[in-house]
Amino acid sequence: MSGPARFIALLCLLAASFAGQAFEPRISFASDPAAARSAARQAGDMIRFAQIELAVTLDWSEASIAVIEELAAALQADLRRERGSYNEVRALVQMLGCYLGEVYRRNHGGEWGYVTTRGQRRMALRSAEGDRVLWPIERVQQRLRSSGHNVLAYYQRNIMATAN
């Protein structure tokens, strides 16, 4: 089979393997007041947890993300040393992500809601301009899986810089 014919055959094979699957070409965001209340509550829980358990003050500032980064790094280290499982820290991951998102929302506007992708409904934050959907909880989850440092601080700097 010649080069172009082989390429066309491969495309046909790929198309047949995806037949019948639903694709979501665009992300559809749905604002949800319950998501906003949940995010605000969990971010507040993060502030109280940091104050009571760690004697650390979180103040909704962009600078406070450095503290969140340190907490995520310590949590990641504990998970790598098998001092706990991801399921055991799921609530803390939610609180960290909601705080991260609330810092953005309080400083630059935006709204909490849900996005459904691949049949899964996930909480997200849409920018005030409506041009971006942010996934702060998933960003914290990625931070725990990565080996990089300052991932959350870098993420926050990037989204803050583009918001101005």
C-alpha positions as CSV (number, residue, x, y, z in Angstrom):
1,M,0.0,0.0,0.0
2,S,1.3,3.4,-0.9
3,G,1.9,6.2,1.6
4,P,-1.4,8.2,0.9
5,A,-3.4,5.0,0.7
6,R,-2.0,3.8,4.0
7,F,-2.8,7.1,5.6
8,I,-6.4,7.0,4.4
9,A,-6.8,3.4,5.6
10,L,-5.4,4.4,9.0
11,L,-7.9,7.3,9.2
12,C,-10.8,5.0,8.3
13,L,-9.7,2.6,11.0
14,L,-9.5,5.4,13.6
15,A,-12.9,6.7,12.5
16,A,-14.4,3.3,12.9
17,S,-13.0,2.9,16.3
18,F,-14.6,6.2,17.4
19,A,-17.9,5.5,15.8
20,G,-20.8,6.0,18.2
21,Q,-18.8,7.8,20.8
22,A,-20.1,11.2,21.8
23,F,-17.6,14.1,21.6
24,E,-17.9,17.3,23.4
25,P,-16.3,19.9,21.1
26,R,-16.8,22.8,23.6
27,I,-16.8,22.9,27.3
28,S,-20.3,23.8,28.5
29,F,-20.2,25.7,31.8
30,A,-23.3,26.0,34.0
31,S,-23.2,28.5,36.8
32,D,-24.5,27.1,40.0
33,P,-25.2,29.0,43.3
34,A,-24.8,25.7,45.3
35,A,-21.3,25.3,43.8
36,A,-20.5,28.9,44.8
37,R,-21.8,28.3,48.4
38,S,-19.8,25.0,48.6
39,A,-16.6,26.6,47.3
40,A,-16.9,29.5,49.8
41,R,-17.6,27.2,52.7
42,Q,-14.7,24.9,51.9
43,A,-12.3,27.8,51.3
44,G,-13.5,29.2,54.7
45,D,-12.8,25.7,56.2
46,M,-9.3,25.9,54.8
47,I,-8.7,29.2,56.5
48,R,-9.9,27.9,59.8
49,F,-7.9,24.6,59.4
50,A,-4.7,26.6,58.6
51,Q,-5.3,28.9,61.6
52,I,-6.2,26.2,64.2
53,E,-4.0,23.3,63.1
54,L,-1.0,25.1,61.6
55,A,-1.1,28.5,63.1
56,V,-1.0,30.0,59.6
57,T,-3.1,32.9,58.5
58,L,-4.7,32.9,55.0
59,D,-6.1,36.2,53.9
60,W,-7.5,35.8,50.4
61,S,-4.4,37.5,48.9
62,E,-2.5,36.2,45.9
63,A,0.6,36.1,48.2
64,S,-1.2,33.5,50.4
65,I,-1.0,31.0,47.6
66,A,2.6,30.4,48.6
67,V,1.2,29.0,51.9
68,I,-1.2,26.8,50.0
69,E,1.8,25.6,47.9
70,E,3.7,24.6,51.0
71,L,0.7,22.7,52.4
72,A,0.3,20.9,49.1
73,A,4.0,20.0,49.0
74,A,3.9,18.6,52.6
75,L,0.7,16.6,51.7
76,Q,2.4,15.3,48.6
77,A,5.4,14.2,50.6
78,D,3.2,12.4,53.1
79,L,1.4,10.6,50.3
80,R,4.6,9.5,48.7
81,R,5.9,8.2,52.0
82,E,2.6,6.3,52.2
83,R,1.5,8.1,55.4
84,G,-2.0,8.2,54.0
85,S,-4.0,7.6,50.9
86,Y,-5.6,10.0,48.5
87,N,-9.1,9.0,49.7
88,E,-8.1,10.0,53.2
89,V,-7.1,13.5,52.1
90,R,-9.8,14.2,49.6
91,A,-11.6,16.7,51.8
92,L,-8.3,18.6,52.3
93,V,-7.7,18.6,48.5
94,Q,-11.2,20.1,48.0
95,M,-10.5,22.8,50.6
96,L,-7.1,23.7,49.1
97,G,-8.6,23.9,45.6
98,C,-11.6,25.9,46.7
99,Y,-9.3,28.4,48.5
100,L,-7.2,28.7,45.3
101,G,-10.3,29.4,43.3
102,E,-11.8,31.8,45.8
103,V,-8.6,33.8,45.8
104,Y,-9.0,34.2,42.1
105,R,-12.7,34.9,42.2
106,R,-12.4,37.5,45.1
107,N,-9.6,39.4,43.4
108,H,-10.7,39.2,39.7
109,G,-14.3,38.1,39.6
110,G,-15.8,34.9,38.3
111,E,-18.4,32.4,39.1
112,W,-18.5,28.8,40.3
113,G,-20.4,26.1,38.6
114,Y,-20.2,22.8,36.9
115,V,-18.8,21.4,33.7
116,T,-19.7,18.0,32.4
117,T,-17.0,16.3,30.3
118,R,-16.8,12.6,29.4
119,G,-19.9,12.0,31.4
120,Q,-18.4,13.4,34.6
121,R,-19.6,16.5,36.3
122,R,-16.9,18.6,37.8
123,M,-16.8,21.8,39.8
124,A,-15.1,24.7,38.0
125,L,-14.7,28.4,38.0
126,R,-15.4,30.6,35.0
127,S,-13.6,33.9,34.7
128,A,-15.6,37.1,35.0
129,E,-15.1,37.7,31.2
130,G,-16.4,34.3,30.5
131,D,-13.5,33.4,28.3
132,R,-11.8,30.8,30.6
133,V,-12.8,27.9,32.7
134,L,-10.4,27.2,35.6
135,W,-10.1,23.9,37.5
136,P,-8.5,24.8,40.8
137,I,-9.5,21.6,42.6
138,E,-8.1,19.5,39.8
139,R,-4.9,21.6,39.8
140,V,-4.4,20.7,43.4
141,Q,-5.0,17.0,42.5
142,Q,-2.3,17.4,39.7
143,R,0.0,19.0,42.2
144,L,-0.2,16.0,44.5
145,R,0.7,13.7,41.5
146,S,3.6,15.8,40.2
147,S,7.1,16.0,41.4
148,G,7.5,19.7,40.5
149,H,7.7,22.5,43.0
150,N,5.6,25.7,43.1
151,V,3.1,24.3,40.7
152,L,0.1,26.0,42.4
153,A,2.0,29.3,42.8
154,Y,3.0,29.2,39.1
155,Y,-0.6,28.4,38.1
156,Q,-2.0,31.3,40.2
157,R,0.6,33.7,38.8
158,N,-0.4,32.7,35.2
159,I,-4.1,33.0,35.7
160,M,-3.7,36.3,37.6
161,A,-1.4,37.8,35.0
162,T,-3.9,37.0,32.2
163,A,-6.8,38.4,34.3
164,N,-5.3,41.9,34.5
